[in-house]
């Protein structure tokens, strides 16, 4: 990350396997134009499903890559819990999970009138 990618064009991007604390994970990297020149950046990296290990809102808030979501109105409300800030439509899923569109409450802890917003969550393949 951060090395020169001049000559690869702006549309060039790849998936690379990188070693993480959760084992080999896929990261999506692309060539980005910056004031310093063209450099490789990580558009999305592995989440390791680490957020699912936080069982309370307080635990979830300790990392900037996770967020606490509560069920919203809609056809498929999310199960209240800790989820990556980046949905699986961008970062993909690990293990035998599948990426599913769900609804969360965007007004949780806030004053607003919306009851549901979309999010893509990794759910077990056996989940309804």
MARDOPA-484105 format. One line per field, with one value per residue: x, y, z of N, C-alpha, C, CB in turn. Coordinates in Angstrom, 1 decimal. Glycine has a CB too. Example, Ala and Ser with C-alpha at 12.3 -4.5 7.8 and 13.67 -1.06 7.14 Angstrom:
n_x	13.2,12.8
n_y	-5.7,-2.2
n_z	7.8,7.1
ca_x	12.3,13.7
ca_y	-4.5,-1.1
ca_z	7.8,7.1
c_x	13.2,12.9
c_y	-3.3,0.0
c_z	7.8,7.9
cb_x	11.3,14.1
cb_y	-4.5,-0.6
cb_z	9.0,5.7
//
This chain:
n_x	0.8,0.5,2.7,4.1,1.9,2.0,1.2,-0.5,-3.0,-6.2,-8.4,-7.5,-7.6,-7.3,-7.8,-6.2,-4.6,-4.0,-2.1,-3.6,-4.7,-6.7,-6.1,-5.4,-6.8,-9.0,-8.2,-9.2,-7.5,-6.6,-5.5,-4.9,-5.3,-3.5,-2.5,0.3,0.9,0.3,-0.9,-1.0,-3.9,-5.9,-9.0,-11.0,-10.7,-10.1,-12.5,-12.6,-14.7,-14.7,-16.2,-18.5,-17.8,-18.1,-20.4,-21.9,-23.2,-21.3,-18.9,-18.7,-18.3,-15.6,-14.0,-13.2,-14.0,-16.3,-19.9,-22.9,-25.9,-29.5,-32.7,-34.7,-37.6,-39.1,-38.8,-36.8,-35.6,-32.6,-30.8,-30.3,-27.1,-23.4,-21.8,-19.7,-18.6,-18.5,-20.5,-21.2,-21.6,-19.6,-17.2,-17.4,-18.0,-16.9,-16.0,-18.8,-20.8,-23.5,-24.2,-26.6,-29.4,-30.6,-32.6,-32.0,-32.3,-31.9,-32.1,-31.5,-30.7,-30.7,-32.5,-34.8,-36.9,-36.9,-37.5,-36.2,-33.3,-31.2,-28.8,-26.1,-25.5,-23.5,-24.7,-25.3,-25.3,-27.5,-29.4,-32.7
n_y	-1.2,2.2,2.4,3.3,3.3,4.2,4.0,1.9,2.6,4.2,2.6,0.1,-2.6,-5.0,-8.2,-9.3,-11.8,-11.5,-11.8,-12.1,-11.6,-13.4,-15.3,-16.1,-13.6,-11.9,-8.9,-5.9,-4.0,-0.9,1.4,4.7,8.2,10.7,13.8,13.4,11.7,8.7,6.0,2.8,1.8,0.5,-0.5,-2.0,-4.0,-7.1,-8.1,-10.0,-10.9,-9.9,-8.1,-9.5,-10.8,-9.0,-8.6,-6.7,-3.3,-1.5,-2.9,-3.1,-0.5,0.0,-0.3,1.3,0.2,-1.1,-1.2,-0.7,-2.1,-2.0,-3.6,-2.7,-1.3,-3.1,-5.8,-7.7,-7.5,-6.7,-8.6,-7.5,-6.3,-6.3,-5.1,-5.0,-1.7,-1.4,-2.9,-6.3,-6.2,-4.8,-5.7,-8.5,-11.9,-14.2,-17.6,-19.9,-18.1,-16.0,-13.1,-10.9,-8.7,-6.5,-4.8,-2.0,0.1,3.4,5.4,4.8,5.7,8.3,11.4,11.2,10.4,8.2,4.8,2.6,1.4,0.3,-2.4,-4.6,-7.7,-10.3,-13.5,-16.7,-19.4,-21.1,-19.6,-18.1
n_z	0.0,-0.8,-2.5,-5.7,-8.5,-11.1,-14.5,-14.4,-14.9,-14.0,-13.7,-13.0,-10.8,-8.2,-6.5,-3.6,-1.6,1.8,4.8,7.9,11.3,11.4,9.7,6.1,4.1,1.8,0.1,-1.5,-3.8,-5.3,-7.9,-7.2,-7.8,-6.3,-4.6,-4.3,-6.3,-8.3,-6.4,-4.8,-3.1,-0.5,-1.2,0.0,2.8,4.6,7.0,8.9,10.3,12.8,14.3,15.1,17.4,19.4,21.9,23.2,23.1,24.1,24.0,21.2,20.4,20.8,18.6,15.6,13.2,13.5,14.1,16.0,15.3,15.2,14.8,12.0,10.3,7.7,5.2,5.9,8.9,10.6,12.9,16.1,16.9,16.7,13.9,10.9,9.7,7.0,4.6,3.5,0.8,-0.2,1.1,1.1,2.3,4.8,5.4,5.5,5.1,3.7,1.8,2.6,2.1,4.4,6.9,9.0,11.9,11.4,13.1,15.7,18.9,18.1,17.2,14.9,12.1,10.4,9.8,8.8,7.1,4.5,4.6,4.0,5.2,6.5,6.8,8.3,6.0,6.4,7.5,7.7
ca_x	0.0,1.2,3.7,3.7,1.2,1.9,1.2,-1.5,-4.3,-7.0,-9.4,-6.9,-7.8,-7.1,-8.0,-5.0,-4.7,-3.0,-2.1,-4.2,-4.8,-7.7,-5.6,-5.4,-8.1,-8.9,-8.3,-9.4,-6.7,-6.7,-4.5,-5.6,-4.6,-3.4,-1.6,1.6,1.1,-0.5,-0.4,-1.9,-4.6,-6.8,-10.4,-11.7,-9.9,-10.8,-13.1,-12.4,-15.9,-14.3,-17.3,-19.5,-17.3,-18.5,-21.7,-22.6,-22.9,-20.1,-17.7,-18.7,-17.9,-14.2,-13.2,-13.8,-14.4,-17.6,-21.1,-24.0,-27.2,-30.7,-33.7,-35.5,-38.8,-38.8,-39.0,-35.9,-34.9,-31.4,-30.7,-29.5,-25.7,-22.3,-21.5,-18.7,-19.2,-18.6,-21.3,-20.6,-21.7,-18.3,-16.1,-17.7,-18.3,-16.0,-16.6,-19.9,-21.8,-23.9,-24.4,-28.1,-29.9,-31.4,-33.0,-31.6,-32.9,-30.9,-32.4,-31.2,-29.9,-30.8,-33.8,-35.2,-38.2,-36.8,-37.6,-35.4,-32.3,-30.6,-27.4,-25.8,-24.9,-23.1,-25.5,-25.0,-26.1,-28.7,-30.3,-33.9
ca_y	0.0,3.5,2.4,3.9,2.5,4.9,3.2,0.8,3.2,4.4,1.5,-1.1,-3.0,-6.5,-8.8,-10.0,-12.5,-11.0,-12.5,-11.3,-12.4,-14.4,-16.2,-15.5,-12.9,-11.1,-7.4,-5.3,-2.8,-0.2,2.5,5.9,9.4,11.5,14.9,12.9,10.8,7.5,5.0,1.7,2.0,-0.6,0.0,-2.7,-5.1,-8.2,-7.8,-11.2,-11.1,-9.6,-7.4,-10.5,-11.2,-8.1,-8.9,-5.6,-2.0,-0.9,-3.6,-2.8,0.8,0.1,-0.3,2.2,-0.5,-1.8,-0.4,-1.4,-2.0,-2.6,-4.0,-1.6,-1.7,-3.7,-7.2,-8.5,-6.7,-7.2,-9.0,-6.5,-6.7,-5.5,-5.4,-4.1,-0.5,-1.7,-4.1,-7.4,-5.9,-4.2,-6.5,-9.9,-12.7,-15.2,-18.9,-20.4,-17.1,-15.4,-11.7,-10.7,-7.3,-6.4,-3.4,-1.6,1.3,4.4,6.5,4.3,6.7,9.6,11.9,11.3,9.8,7.1,3.5,1.5,1.7,-0.9,-2.8,-5.9,-8.4,-11.8,-14.4,-18.1,-19.9,-21.8,-18.6,-17.8
ca_z	0.0,-0.8,-3.5,-7.0,-9.5,-12.4,-15.7,-14.3,-15.2,-12.9,-13.6,-12.6,-9.4,-8.0,-5.2,-3.2,-0.4,2.7,6.0,9.0,12.6,11.1,8.6,4.8,3.8,0.5,0.1,-2.8,-3.9,-6.6,-8.2,-6.9,-8.0,-5.1,-4.9,-4.3,-7.5,-8.3,-5.4,-4.5,-1.9,-0.2,-1.3,1.1,3.3,5.3,8.2,9.8,11.1,14.2,15.0,15.6,18.7,20.4,22.3,23.7,22.4,24.7,23.4,19.8,20.2,21.0,17.4,14.6,12.0,13.8,14.5,16.6,14.6,15.7,13.8,11.4,9.6,6.4,5.0,6.7,9.9,11.0,14.3,16.9,17.2,16.2,12.5,10.2,9.1,5.6,4.4,2.7,-0.6,-0.5,1.6,1.0,3.5,5.1,5.8,4.7,5.2,2.5,1.9,2.6,2.3,5.7,7.3,10.3,12.4,11.3,14.1,17.0,19.7,17.5,17.0,13.5,11.9,9.6,10.6,8.3,6.1,4.0,4.9,3.6,6.3,6.3,7.6,8.0,4.8,6.8,8.1,6.9
c_x	0.9,2.3,3.2,3.1,1.1,2.0,0.1,-2.9,-5.2,-8.0,-8.8,-7.1,-7.7,-7.5,-6.7,-5.2,-3.6,-3.2,-2.6,-4.2,-5.8,-7.3,-5.6,-6.8,-7.9,-9.0,-8.4,-8.5,-6.8,-5.7,-5.3,-4.7,-4.6,-2.5,-0.1,2.0,0.1,0.0,-1.5,-2.5,-5.5,-8.3,-11.3,-10.8,-10.7,-11.3,-12.9,-13.6,-15.7,-15.4,-18.3,-19.1,-17.7,-20.0,-22.5,-22.3,-21.6,-18.9,-17.6,-18.1,-16.3,-13.4,-14.0,-14.3,-15.8,-18.7,-22.1,-25.3,-28.3,-31.7,-34.5,-36.7,-38.3,-39.0,-38.1,-35.1,-33.7,-31.5,-29.8,-28.1,-24.7,-21.9,-20.4,-19.3,-19.3,-19.4,-20.7,-20.8,-20.4,-17.2,-16.3,-17.9,-17.2,-16.7,-17.7,-21.1,-22.3,-24.3,-25.9,-28.4,-30.8,-31.7,-32.6,-32.3,-31.8,-31.0,-32.0,-30.2,-29.9,-32.2,-34.0,-36.4,-38.1,-36.9,-36.7,-34.5,-31.7,-29.2,-27.3,-25.0,-24.6,-23.9,-25.1,-25.9,-27.4,-29.8,-31.5,-33.8
c_y	1.2,3.5,2.9,2.9,3.2,3.9,2.0,1.3,3.3,3.3,0.2,-1.4,-4.5,-6.9,-9.5,-10.7,-11.9,-11.7,-11.6,-12.2,-13.5,-15.3,-15.4,-14.9,-12.2,-9.6,-6.9,-4.0,-2.2,1.0,3.8,7.2,10.3,12.7,14.5,12.1,9.6,6.4,3.9,1.9,0.7,-0.1,-0.7,-3.8,-6.1,-7.7,-8.8,-11.5,-10.8,-8.9,-8.4,-11.0,-10.2,-8.2,-7.8,-4.3,-1.4,-1.6,-3.3,-1.5,1.0,0.1,0.6,1.5,-1.2,-0.8,-1.2,-1.1,-2.7,-2.8,-2.7,-2.1,-2.3,-5.2,-8.1,-7.7,-7.4,-7.7,-8.0,-7.0,-5.8,-6.0,-4.5,-2.8,-0.6,-3.0,-5.1,-7.2,-5.3,-5.2,-8.0,-10.6,-13.7,-16.5,-19.3,-19.4,-16.6,-14.0,-11.5,-9.2,-7.4,-5.0,-3.2,-0.2,2.4,5.5,6.0,5.2,8.1,10.1,12.1,10.4,8.6,5.8,2.4,2.0,0.4,-1.1,-4.2,-6.6,-9.8,-12.6,-15.8,-18.6,-20.6,-20.8,-18.4,-16.5
c_z	0.0,-1.8,-4.8,-7.9,-10.8,-13.5,-15.6,-14.6,-14.0,-12.7,-13.1,-11.1,-9.3,-6.6,-4.9,-1.8,0.5,4.0,7.1,10.2,12.4,10.0,7.3,4.5,2.5,0.8,-1.3,-2.9,-5.3,-6.7,-8.1,-7.2,-6.8,-5.5,-5.0,-5.5,-7.4,-7.4,-5.2,-3.2,-1.7,-0.2,-0.2,1.5,4.1,6.6,9.3,10.6,12.6,15.0,15.6,17.0,19.8,20.7,22.9,22.9,22.8,24.1,21.9,19.5,20.3,19.7,16.4,13.4,12.3,14.2,15.1,15.8,15.2,14.6,13.3,10.8,8.2,6.4,5.8,7.6,10.3,12.5,15.0,17.2,16.6,14.8,11.9,9.7,7.6,5.4,3.5,1.2,-1.1,-0.1,1.5,2.3,3.6,5.4,4.9,4.8,3.8,2.8,1.6,2.8,3.5,5.9,8.7,10.6,12.3,12.4,15.5,17.7,19.1,17.4,15.5,13.3,10.9,10.4,10.0,7.2,5.7,4.4,4.4,4.6,5.9,7.3,7.3,6.8,5.2,7.4,7.2,6.1
cb_x	-1.0,1.7,4.4,5.0,-0.1,3.1,2.5,-1.5,-5.0,-7.8,-10.1,-5.4,-9.2,-5.7,-9.2,-3.8,-4.5,-3.3,-0.7,-5.6,-5.2,-9.1,-6.5,-5.0,-8.5,-9.9,-7.0,-10.9,-5.2,-8.2,-3.9,-6.1,-5.2,-2.8,-1.8,1.9,2.6,-0.6,-0.2,-1.1,-5.5,-6.5,-11.0,-13.1,-8.8,-9.8,-14.6,-11.2,-16.4,-13.1,-18.0,-19.7,-15.8,-18.2,-21.7,-22.3,-24.1,-20.1,-17.9,-20.1,-18.6,-13.7,-13.1,-12.8,-13.4,-17.4,-21.6,-24.2,-27.0,-31.3,-34.7,-34.7,-39.8,-37.4,-38.9,-34.9,-35.8,-30.2,-30.2,-30.2,-25.5,-21.1,-22.8,-17.9,-18.3,-17.1,-22.6,-21.2,-22.9,-18.1,-16.0,-16.5,-19.7,-15.1,-17.0,-20.4,-21.4,-25.2,-23.6,-28.8,-30.6,-30.6,-34.6,-30.1,-33.5,-30.9,-33.8,-30.5,-28.5,-30.2,-34.0,-34.0,-39.2,-35.4,-39.0,-36.3,-31.2,-30.7,-27.1,-25.1,-25.8,-21.6,-27.0,-25.3,-25.2,-28.4,-29.6,-35.1
cb_y	0.0,3.8,1.0,4.5,2.1,5.9,2.5,0.3,2.5,5.7,1.3,-1.1,-2.5,-6.9,-9.9,-8.9,-14.0,-9.4,-13.0,-10.8,-11.5,-13.7,-17.4,-16.4,-11.9,-11.6,-6.8,-4.9,-3.2,0.4,2.3,6.0,10.2,10.7,16.0,12.2,10.3,6.9,5.8,0.3,3.3,-1.3,-0.3,-3.2,-4.5,-9.3,-7.5,-10.9,-12.5,-8.7,-6.5,-11.7,-11.4,-6.6,-10.0,-5.3,-1.1,-1.0,-5.1,-2.9,1.8,-1.0,-1.7,3.3,-1.5,-2.8,0.4,-0.9,-2.5,-1.7,-5.0,-0.8,-0.6,-3.3,-7.6,-9.3,-6.4,-6.2,-10.5,-6.0,-8.1,-5.7,-5.2,-4.8,0.7,-1.8,-3.6,-8.7,-4.9,-2.9,-6.2,-10.5,-13.3,-14.9,-18.9,-21.7,-15.9,-16.2,-10.9,-11.6,-6.8,-7.1,-3.3,-1.5,1.2,5.1,6.9,2.8,6.2,9.6,13.2,10.8,10.7,7.1,3.1,0.4,2.8,-1.0,-2.7,-6.0,-8.4,-12.0,-14.1,-19.0,-20.8,-22.9,-17.2,-17.8
cb_z	1.2,0.5,-3.6,-7.6,-8.9,-12.5,-15.8,-12.9,-16.4,-13.0,-14.9,-12.9,-8.9,-8.3,-5.2,-3.0,-0.5,2.9,6.4,8.7,13.7,10.8,8.5,3.7,4.9,-0.4,0.9,-3.1,-3.7,-6.8,-9.6,-5.5,-9.3,-3.9,-3.8,-3.1,-7.5,-9.8,-4.1,-4.4,-1.9,1.2,-2.7,0.7,4.2,5.6,8.1,10.7,11.0,14.2,14.0,14.7,18.7,19.9,23.2,25.2,22.6,26.2,23.6,19.2,21.1,21.9,16.9,14.2,11.6,14.9,13.2,18.1,13.1,16.8,14.3,10.4,9.5,6.0,3.6,5.7,11.1,10.9,14.5,18.1,16.7,17.2,11.6,9.1,9.4,4.9,3.8,3.1,-0.9,0.1,3.1,0.3,3.5,6.3,7.3,5.2,6.0,1.9,0.9,3.6,1.0,6.9,7.2,10.5,13.8,9.9,14.1,16.9,19.7,16.0,17.8,12.6,11.3,8.8,10.6,7.7,6.5,2.5,6.5,2.2,7.6,6.5,7.4,9.3,4.0,7.9,8.4,7.7
//
